[in-house]
Amino acid sequence: MSDYQDNLDNKLSDAKAAGDGVLTKNMHVSATNTSAVEVAKTGSVKDVLLWLLAIAVLIGATLVNQYLPGYWQPANDLWVRIGIIVALFVFALVCLALTHQGRAFKTLLKDAAVELRRVTWPSKDETFQYTWQVIVVIAIVGFFIWLLDNFFNWFVGLFIG
């Protein structure tokens, strides 16, 4: 019984710590008074230029493997081409992260991480029990579909001969 009580105390202290972090985060969000959707809907010339640059760099990354070895001798090495492609891809992601939509996406990821901390995950016994329930239901539904398939094969066979 003591282990169970200790486990509950640990969960309670973890929940309080997570709650304090959520409260301070919510206070920060309410102070700025802008949501991720509002940030994503705003745009500027800088955003358009960064999007165009990112698209051009991604198109260039797709063409590196085919065209660059003809113009630049070190690009004949496979690892050099892979490095260039990865660098171009990372550069495009950085460009996209600097846009308003990129900032809104980062906010969305942070909010998703907060929500994942709030999830109550099932215990090992519950997972085992639910897994067996799902397997049994799948077997029953599969058997029913097999019966319907055989019935329709027989029924169509009556007309086709």
Contacts in CASP RR format, 6 or more apart in sequence:
PFRMAT RR
TARGET T0000
AUTHOR 0000-0000-0000
METHOD contacts of the structure
MODEL  1
MSDYQDNLDNKLSDAKAAGDGVLTKNMHVSATNTSAVEVAKTGSVKDVLL
WLLAIAVLIGATLVNQYLPGYWQPANDLWVRIGIIVALFVFALVCLALTH
QGRAFKTLLKDAAVELRRVTWPSKDETFQYTWQVIVVIAIVGFFIWLLDN
FFNWFVGLFIG
18 117 0 8 1.000
18 118 0 8 1.000
22 114 0 8 1.000
25 114 0 8 1.000
29 35 0 8 1.000
36 104 0 8 1.000
36 105 0 8 1.000
36 107 0 8 1.000
36 108 0 8 1.000
36 111 0 8 1.000
37 104 0 8 1.000
39 100 0 8 1.000
39 101 0 8 1.000
39 103 0 8 1.000
39 104 0 8 1.000
39 107 0 8 1.000
40 100 0 8 1.000
40 101 0 8 1.000
40 102 0 8 1.000
40 104 0 8 1.000
40 105 0 8 1.000
42 100 0 8 1.000
43 99 0 8 1.000
43 100 0 8 1.000
44 100 0 8 1.000
46 98 0 8 1.000
46 99 0 8 1.000
47 99 0 8 1.000
47 100 0 8 1.000
47 101 0 8 1.000
50 95 0 8 1.000
50 96 0 8 1.000
50 98 0 8 1.000
50 99 0 8 1.000
51 95 0 8 1.000
51 96 0 8 1.000
51 99 0 8 1.000
53 92 0 8 1.000
53 95 0 8 1.000
54 92 0 8 1.000
54 93 0 8 1.000
54 95 0 8 1.000
54 96 0 8 1.000
55 92 0 8 1.000
57 88 0 8 1.000
57 91 0 8 1.000
57 92 0 8 1.000
57 95 0 8 1.000
58 88 0 8 1.000
58 89 0 8 1.000
58 92 0 8 1.000
60 88 0 8 1.000
61 84 0 8 1.000
61 85 0 8 1.000
61 88 0 8 1.000
61 89 0 8 1.000
61 92 0 8 1.000
64 75 0 8 1.000
64 81 0 8 1.000
64 84 0 8 1.000
64 85 0 8 1.000
64 88 0 8 1.000
65 81 0 8 1.000
65 85 0 8 1.000
68 75 0 8 1.000
68 81 0 8 1.000
68 84 0 8 1.000
69 75 0 8 1.000
69 76 0 8 1.000
69 81 0 8 1.000
74 80 0 8 1.000
75 81 0 8 1.000
75 84 0 8 1.000
96 102 0 8 1.000
97 103 0 8 1.000
97 105 0 8 1.000
97 106 0 8 1.000
122 130 0 8 1.000
END
